[in-house]
Amino acid sequence: MTVNLAPYTLSDYEGFRCSPEVLAAIEAVTRGDLRDSDGHAFVALNDYQNELEVFDFVNAHFASKFKRGDSLYWSQPSPWVTHNGFSFVLSTRHRVLHHRNCRILFECPNDLTWERAGGTLIKEPGTIAWIDSFERGSRFWDIGANIGSFSLYAAIMRGCYVTSFEPSAENYLVLNRNVVANGADKNVRALAVAIDDKCTIAEMHMRESLPGAALHTFNTDIDYTGHRFEAAYLQGAIGISVDSACELFGLAVPNYVKIDVDGLERAVIAGGLKTFANPECRSVLVELDLNDSAEVSDISRALGSCGLTRDENVAGNVGRAHGKVMVYNMIFRRN
């Protein structure tokens, strides 16, 4: 298809509005006429693969004209095309990861979720290697799931039955949309609860109102560095302990547990000692600060009392400097 950009300015393409070329491109890729009998554009396109094809097609034709951050990339829902007063709408971006003949699809409503999706396989290679060691069909708890990167990886790559815990309302919405987008709802159950050392109702202290954001806290304003911080806003949440999830609510004991709760790991472990001591629980990954010797000692001692010992031989499992914090995913296994 030949695209003539000469008659158009950047403002014409803002949000893909008022562009007969883009409308023609969409029609070509979807192999159908998007106008109804009155000559109006249809309102939405629901097929994920077609959306990706359209995005790639339009990028290929217009990428040399506009830089990143202009109309070829977007963070918030906006119309692609306005035609005769009607909008053709794509509500979000999608990012697809291909790995070992499998596909993981992420809905990305902003740049942060786009980056999180893209970092699934590369940001924490040790976590990926750990999940790759899971027995197929095992039970995995993802405590602090965010948008579901590791939940989906475990479900799709290892056939795990995953329980994802994510109390942030912004992240919980995207997490569930990602589960549905991958047809993984039979394998992944997402719960909008915080994990604590006890059952309680309290406030989440939120850093910002942004899908994909992290470093929030539950029932405290002390952050992962040990300092108080002023929350952008408060969000109500229900907190339960790991042991109460099993004993009170009847969840099966997990075989594998990932704990990434930005400084609240000790509380999570304190509320799960019975579960972690159960022989069915084979391994626990805890994100902690290697520079905090007290945290390392407390967590190692607590999980050691449950029969879990440190495994320092997981491929790619290295620390990541984050200011004064040395973030490290410490892995414990049952001998």
C-alpha positions as CSV (number, residue, x, y, z in Angstrom):
1,M,0.0,0.0,0.0
2,T,1.3,3.5,-0.9
3,V,0.9,6.1,1.9
4,N,1.1,9.7,0.9
5,L,1.9,11.9,4.0
6,A,2.4,15.1,2.1
7,P,-1.0,16.7,2.7
8,Y,-0.9,16.0,6.4
9,T,0.7,17.6,9.5
10,L,1.6,16.0,12.9
11,S,-1.6,17.5,14.4
12,D,-3.6,15.6,11.8
13,Y,-2.2,12.3,13.1
14,E,-2.5,13.2,16.8
15,G,-4.0,10.0,18.3
16,F,-4.5,8.7,14.8
17,R,-7.3,11.0,14.2
18,C,-8.6,12.2,10.8
19,S,-6.3,9.9,8.8
20,P,-7.9,8.2,5.7
21,E,-4.5,6.4,5.3
22,V,-4.7,4.8,8.7
23,L,-8.3,3.8,8.2
24,A,-7.3,2.2,4.9
25,A,-4.5,0.4,6.6
26,I,-6.8,-1.0,9.3
27,E,-9.2,-2.2,6.6
28,A,-6.4,-3.8,4.7
29,V,-5.1,-5.7,7.7
30,T,-8.4,-6.8,9.0
31,R,-9.5,-7.8,5.5
32,G,-12.9,-6.1,6.0
33,D,-14.7,-2.8,5.7
34,L,-14.8,-1.1,9.0
35,R,-17.6,1.3,7.9
36,D,-21.2,0.5,8.6
37,S,-24.0,1.1,6.1
38,D,-24.0,4.8,6.8
39,G,-20.3,5.2,6.0
40,H,-19.2,5.5,9.6
41,A,-16.3,3.7,11.1
42,F,-17.0,0.8,13.5
43,V,-16.2,1.7,17.1
44,A,-13.8,-1.0,18.2
45,L,-11.7,-3.9,17.1
46,N,-11.6,-6.8,19.6
47,D,-9.3,-9.3,18.1
48,Y,-5.9,-9.1,19.7
49,Q,-3.8,-10.4,16.8
50,N,-5.4,-8.0,14.3
51,E,-4.7,-5.1,16.7
52,L,-1.1,-6.2,16.8
53,E,-0.9,-6.5,13.0
54,V,-2.5,-3.1,12.5
55,F,0.0,-1.5,15.0
56,D,2.9,-3.1,13.2
57,F,1.6,-2.0,9.8
58,V,1.0,1.6,10.8
59,N,4.4,1.7,12.5
60,A,6.1,0.4,9.4
61,H,4.6,3.2,7.3
62,F,4.8,6.1,9.7
63,A,7.8,5.3,12.0
64,S,10.2,7.5,9.9
65,K,7.8,10.4,10.2
66,F,7.2,10.6,13.9
67,K,9.5,10.0,16.9
68,R,8.7,7.8,19.9
69,G,6.3,9.6,22.2
70,D,4.2,11.1,19.3
71,S,1.3,9.5,17.7
72,L,2.7,6.1,16.9
73,Y,3.0,5.2,20.6
74,W,0.4,5.9,23.3
75,S,0.0,5.4,27.0
76,Q,-3.7,6.1,27.6
77,P,-6.8,5.0,25.7
78,S,-7.5,7.2,22.7
79,P,-9.1,6.9,19.2
80,W,-6.9,5.8,16.4
81,V,-9.2,7.3,13.8
82,T,-12.2,9.6,13.8
83,H,-14.3,9.1,10.7
84,N,-17.5,10.9,10.0
85,G,-17.8,11.7,13.7
86,F,-17.2,8.1,14.9
87,S,-14.1,6.8,16.5
88,F,-12.1,3.7,15.8
89,V,-10.7,2.9,19.3
90,L,-7.8,0.8,20.5
91,S,-7.9,1.0,24.3
92,T,-4.4,-0.2,25.1
93,R,-1.1,-1.5,23.7
94,H,-0.2,-5.2,23.7
95,R,3.2,-6.7,24.1
96,V,3.9,-10.3,23.1
97,L,6.8,-12.4,24.3
98,H,7.7,-15.5,22.4
99,H,9.7,-18.1,24.4
100,R,10.3,-21.8,23.6
101,N,7.4,-22.0,21.2
102,C,5.0,-20.4,23.7
103,R,3.4,-16.9,23.6
104,I,2.7,-14.6,26.6
105,L,0.5,-11.6,25.8
106,F,0.4,-8.5,28.0
107,E,-2.0,-5.6,27.9
108,C,0.0,-2.5,28.6
109,P,-2.1,0.6,29.4
110,N,1.0,2.7,30.0
111,D,4.8,2.8,29.4
112,L,5.6,1.3,32.8
113,T,3.5,-1.8,32.1
114,W,5.1,-2.0,28.7
115,E,8.5,-2.0,30.3
116,R,7.5,-4.6,32.9
117,A,6.2,-6.9,30.2
118,G,9.3,-6.6,28.2
119,G,11.5,-7.3,31.2
120,T,9.8,-10.6,32.1
121,L,12.6,-12.8,30.8
122,I,15.6,-10.6,31.3
123,K,15.2,-8.4,34.5
124,E,15.4,-11.4,36.9
125,P,16.9,-14.3,35.1
126,G,17.4,-16.2,38.4
127,T,13.6,-16.1,39.0
128,I,13.0,-17.5,35.5
129,A,15.6,-20.3,36.1
130,W,13.9,-21.0,39.5
131,I,10.4,-21.3,37.9
132,D,11.9,-23.4,35.1
133,S,12.8,-25.9,37.8
134,F,9.2,-26.4,39.0
135,E,7.5,-29.7,38.5
136,R,4.8,-29.4,35.8
137,G,1.4,-28.8,37.3
138,S,2.7,-27.8,40.7
139,R,1.1,-25.1,42.9
140,F,2.7,-21.7,42.8
141,W,1.8,-18.6,45.0
142,D,3.0,-15.3,43.6
143,I,2.8,-12.9,46.5
144,G,3.2,-9.4,45.1
145,A,2.2,-10.3,41.5
146,N,2.0,-6.7,40.1
147,I,0.8,-7.2,36.5
148,G,1.4,-11.0,36.5
149,S,4.7,-11.5,34.7
150,F,5.8,-14.4,36.7
151,S,2.3,-15.8,37.3
152,L,1.7,-16.0,33.6
153,Y,5.2,-17.5,32.9
154,A,4.7,-20.2,35.5
155,A,1.2,-21.0,34.2
156,I,2.1,-21.0,30.5
157,M,5.6,-22.4,30.6
158,R,5.2,-25.0,33.4
159,G,1.5,-25.6,33.5
160,C,1.4,-24.5,37.1
161,Y,-1.7,-23.7,39.1
162,V,-1.1,-20.2,40.3
163,T,-2.6,-18.1,43.0
164,S,-1.6,-14.4,42.5
165,F,-1.9,-12.0,45.4
166,E,-2.0,-8.3,44.4
167,P,-3.7,-5.7,46.6
168,S,-3.1,-2.6,44.4
169,A,-6.4,-1.9,42.5
170,E,-4.5,-0.4,39.5
171,N,-2.3,-3.5,39.2
172,Y,-5.1,-6.0,40.0
173,L,-7.1,-4.8,37.0
174,V,-4.2,-5.2,34.6
175,L,-3.2,-8.6,36.2
176,N,-6.7,-9.9,35.5
177,R,-6.9,-8.6,32.0
178,N,-3.6,-10.3,31.3
179,V,-4.9,-13.6,32.7
180,V,-7.9,-13.4,30.4
181,A,-5.9,-12.3,27.4
182,N,-3.8,-15.4,27.7
183,G,-6.8,-17.7,28.3
184,A,-5.1,-18.6,31.6
185,D,-8.1,-18.3,33.9
186,K,-8.2,-22.1,34.5
187,N,-4.6,-21.9,35.8
188,V,-4.3,-18.5,37.4
189,R,-6.5,-17.2,40.2
190,A,-5.8,-13.6,41.1
191,L,-6.8,-12.3,44.5
192,A,-7.0,-8.6,45.5
193,V,-5.6,-9.1,49.0
194,A,-2.4,-8.2,50.8
195,I,-0.4,-10.9,52.6
196,D,0.5,-9.9,56.2
197,D,1.3,-11.6,59.5
198,K,-2.4,-11.6,60.4
199,C,-5.9,-11.1,59.1
200,T,-6.8,-7.4,59.1
201,I,-8.4,-4.6,57.2
202,A,-6.1,-1.6,56.7
203,E,-4.9,0.9,54.2
204,M,-2.4,0.5,51.4
205,H,0.0,3.5,51.4
206,M,0.2,4.1,47.6
207,R,3.2,5.7,45.9
208,E,1.2,6.8,42.9
209,S,-1.9,6.0,41.0
210,L,-0.3,4.2,38.0
211,P,-0.7,0.6,36.7
212,G,2.6,-1.3,37.1
213,A,3.8,0.9,40.0
214,A,5.4,-0.7,43.0
215,L,6.9,0.1,46.4
216,H,3.5,0.5,48.1
217,T,3.1,-0.6,51.7
218,F,0.2,-2.3,53.6
219,N,-0.8,-1.1,57.1
220,T,2.4,1.0,57.6
221,D,4.1,4.1,56.2
222,I,7.6,2.6,56.6
223,D,9.1,1.8,53.2
224,Y,11.6,-0.8,52.0
225,T,14.5,1.4,53.1
226,G,13.2,1.6,56.7
227,H,12.1,5.2,56.4
228,R,8.7,6.8,56.6
229,F,7.2,8.2,53.4
230,E,4.2,10.3,52.5
231,A,1.7,8.3,50.4
232,A,0.2,9.9,47.4
233,Y,-3.1,8.4,48.6
234,L,-4.6,5.6,50.7
235,Q,-6.4,2.6,49.4
236,G,-8.4,0.3,51.6
237,A,-7.4,-3.4,51.5
238,I,-8.0,-6.7,53.2
239,G,-4.9,-8.5,54.5
240,I,-4.6,-12.2,55.4
241,S,-1.7,-14.4,56.5
242,V,-0.3,-17.3,54.5
243,D,-1.4,-19.7,57.2
244,S,-4.9,-18.3,57.4
245,A,-5.2,-18.6,53.6
246,C,-4.7,-22.3,54.0
247,E,-6.3,-23.0,57.3
248,L,-9.2,-20.5,57.3
249,F,-9.9,-20.2,53.6
250,G,-9.0,-23.7,52.5
251,L,-6.3,-23.0,49.9
252,A,-4.0,-26.0,49.2
253,V,-0.5,-25.6,50.6
254,P,1.7,-24.2,47.8
255,N,4.7,-26.1,46.4
256,Y,6.5,-22.9,45.5
257,V,6.1,-19.4,46.9
258,K,7.5,-16.1,45.6
259,I,7.5,-13.2,48.1
260,D,8.1,-9.7,46.6
261,V,6.4,-7.2,48.8
262,D,8.9,-4.3,49.0
263,G,10.1,-4.4,52.6
264,L,7.2,-6.4,54.2
265,E,8.7,-9.8,53.6
266,R,9.3,-10.5,57.4
267,A,5.6,-10.0,58.1
268,V,4.6,-12.4,55.3
269,I,7.0,-15.1,56.5
270,A,6.0,-14.7,60.2
271,G,2.4,-15.3,59.2
272,G,3.2,-18.5,57.2
273,L,5.5,-20.6,59.3
274,K,3.1,-23.5,59.5
275,T,2.7,-23.5,55.8
276,F,6.4,-23.1,55.0
277,A,7.1,-26.1,57.4
278,N,4.7,-28.3,55.5
279,P,6.7,-30.9,53.4
280,E,4.4,-29.9,50.4
281,C,6.2,-26.5,50.4
282,R,9.3,-27.3,48.4
283,S,10.9,-23.8,47.8
284,V,10.4,-20.2,48.7
285,L,11.9,-17.1,46.9
286,V,12.2,-14.0,49.0
287,E,13.2,-10.6,47.6
288,L,15.3,-8.8,50.2
289,D,18.1,-6.4,50.7
290,L,21.6,-8.0,50.9
291,N,22.9,-4.9,52.6
292,D,20.4,-5.3,55.5
293,S,22.2,-8.0,57.5
294,A,19.4,-8.1,60.1
295,E,16.8,-8.8,57.4
296,V,18.9,-11.5,55.8
297,S,19.5,-13.2,59.2
298,D,15.9,-13.0,60.4
299,I,14.5,-14.4,57.1
300,S,17.2,-17.1,56.9
301,R,16.6,-18.2,60.5
302,A,12.8,-18.2,60.1
303,L,12.7,-20.3,57.0
304,G,15.6,-22.5,58.3
305,S,13.3,-23.4,61.2
306,C,10.8,-24.6,58.6
307,G,13.4,-27.0,57.1
308,L,14.3,-24.7,54.1
309,T,17.9,-23.9,53.4
310,R,19.5,-21.3,51.0
311,D,20.3,-22.3,47.5
312,E,23.0,-20.1,46.0
313,N,23.4,-22.2,42.8
314,V,20.5,-20.9,40.7
315,A,21.7,-19.7,37.3
316,G,21.6,-16.0,36.8
317,N,20.5,-15.2,40.3
318,V,22.4,-12.0,41.1
319,G,21.8,-8.9,43.1
320,R,20.5,-5.6,41.6
321,A,21.7,-2.3,43.0
322,H,18.8,0.1,43.7
323,G,20.2,3.1,45.4
324,K,21.6,2.0,48.8
325,V,19.6,-1.2,48.5
326,M,21.1,-4.4,47.0
327,V,18.0,-6.2,45.8
328,Y,18.4,-10.0,45.8
329,N,16.0,-12.9,45.3
330,M,17.1,-15.3,48.0
331,I,16.0,-18.8,47.2
332,F,15.3,-21.5,49.9
333,R,14.7,-25.2,49.2
334,R,13.7,-28.2,51.2
335,N,16.5,-30.8,51.3
